[in-house]
């Protein structure tokens, strides 16, 4: 839809509100004068957030990058720039975040939005006539014969997914000369409600625990079971929720909470950024907001990447725990990774069933798989300067599965040991236990994988 000139809005405020709304409200931003007034007010709020961030060294760098982002989006040079927004539902986890159900396009000139468009991804997919062979797991586990836009985020590396999304966009709509691409996961909405508190719309309460779940029931369930219902207005509830959330945000005076929220969504990869401007891209990469697989790290490396191949929203019920054992006493280090999956649903329904995942475990290049438990025969490949072991695994409703793999690392990783664990976008918080053994003894460390983590063994 085209926006009326009197209703143009600042891009900086739109991006801020996208963080607060999980991306699902974009097409309603120009729907009322009240919303426009609130959005205008949010520009000042955004500025305050960037000014009141904590002053730790890492955060100082992040603050500087936020400033450069705001400067980029508000540059006054009479050039119109175009941005693609990928709106992902991480209740159905994919390697690059959640299932890509919707997308949006916005165009900006002199800091003002001049054009906005929103569409379900399946409509774009219907226009793609070229047959592109999908990755093996889609064929094997979902019987998908054509790879299209909605399944484009199959890489754990966001820049790779960006190029694939633009490729499929060209096949379905034409030119894809975007100046930037932003991915946003749906769980951002739940965390926004942690700040503003529960809201009630049409007698239904939405809170930080159930918002995405209840929205799914409102906009999906009834239409799955009754094809005669008019689908044109099925997302009216989102429009109403937008007004309430924006009103609450305007009245909220807790700037530190807003600052923490904004940074956390970028740090935990539920919002990822990619830009054509190489200098700006380097800036977002420097603070870990680019969703990029680290190819510069020279120590031990681990990334466990799931792809929900069950086509349902079962990740809402999945809990993950990770335990990593590294023994440096043999000539070549021996690593053992255990991932415990617990399916907390009590029964299957339209939203969930037994969990079926294609798991890829990325490890240092040259690692050799020794043993495996509770996973399928491996698909072993190399990518991003890493070796990965690909497996099929299943988790029954109300049960747990503990996947375990044991592998040997190249000898060079014994000296000055350090470990980087990269987090998967959309996977939520994962408790991690690290057990390390060397000639001097045994060590243990516990953490929560909220963002990428690195560990090192410092010797006296």
Buried (B, 14 or more C-beta within 10 A) or exposed (E): EEBEEEBBBBBBBBBBBBBBBBBBBBBBBBBBEEBBEBBEEBBEBBBEBBEEBEEEEEBEEBBBBBBBBBEBBBBEEEEEBBBBBBBBBBBBBBBBBBBBBBBBBBBBBBBBBBBBBBBBBEBBBEEBEEEBEBBEBBEBBBEBEBBBBBBBBBBBBBBBBBBBBBBBBBBBBEEBEBBBBBBBBBBBBBBBBEBBEEBEBEEBEBBBEBBBBBBBEBBBEEBEEEEEEEEEEBBEBBBEBBBBBBBBBBEBEEBEBBBBBBBBBBBBBBBBBBBBEEEBBEBBBEBBBBBBBBEEBEBBBBBBBBBBBBEBBBBBBBBBBBBBBBBBEEEBBBBBBBBBBBBEBEEBEEBBBBBBBBBBBBBBBBBEBEEBEBBBEBBEEEBBBBBBBBBBBBBEBBEBBBBBBBBBBBEEBBEEBBBBBBBBBBBBEBBBBBBBBBEEEEEEBEBEBBBBBBBEBEEE
